[in-house]
Amino acid sequence: MPEVTVKGMSCQHCVQAVTNALESIDGIANVQVDLSTGRVEFEQSGEIPEPQIRQAVQDAGYEME
């Protein structure tokens, strides 16, 4: 399962924003966020370019490490 680290999340609203942003990308599903560590895991079908994932996180107002 792919994993990224997202900085700046502090509450369930943040978790939902990042989850929605990633699930809006075709091929990403079942996003799981660990708020305490910033780790975000998801299922991915096909090859999704890392810049596309990074942009979705940035559009939600957060940064990937």
C-alpha positions in Angstrom: 0.0 0.0 0.0 1.6 3.4 -1.0 2.3 5.8 1.8 3.0 9.5 2.0 3.6 11.9 4.9 1.5 15.0 5.1 2.5 18.0 7.3 0.1 20.5 8.9 -2.8 18.2 9.8 -4.1 18.8 13.3 -7.8 17.7 13.5 -10.4 15.5 11.9 -11.3 18.3 9.4 -7.7 18.1 8.2 -8.0 14.3 7.9 -11.2 14.6 5.9 -9.8 17.3 3.6 -6.7 15.2 2.7 -8.8 12.1 2.3 -11.2 13.9 -0.1 -8.4 15.4 -2.0 -6.7 12.1 -2.6 -9.9 10.1 -3.3 -10.7 12.7 -6.0 -7.8 11.3 -8.0 -8.8 8.5 -10.3 -7.2 5.3 -9.1 -6.9 6.2 -5.4 -9.2 4.6 -2.9 -9.4 3.6 0.8 -7.3 6.5 2.1 -6.3 6.0 5.7 -4.8 8.8 7.7 -2.8 8.6 10.9 -3.2 12.0 12.4 -0.5 11.6 15.1 2.2 10.7 12.6 1.0 12.4 9.4 1.2 9.1 7.5 -1.4 8.6 4.8 -1.8 5.2 3.2 -4.0 4.5 0.2 -4.8 1.8 -2.4 -3.7 2.7 -5.9 -4.8 1.1 -9.1 -2.4 1.9 -12.0 0.5 4.3 -11.9 -0.3 7.7 -10.5 2.5 10.3 -10.9 3.8 11.6 -7.5 3.4 15.3 -8.6 -0.3 14.7 -9.1 -0.6 13.3 -5.5 1.5 16.2 -4.2 -0.7 18.8 -6.0 -3.9 17.3 -4.6 -2.5 17.5 -1.1 -1.3 21.1 -1.7 -4.7 22.1 -3.2 -6.2 20.9 0.1 -3.9 23.2 2.0 -1.2 20.8 3.2 2.3 19.8 2.3 3.8 16.4 1.6 7.3 15.7 3.1 
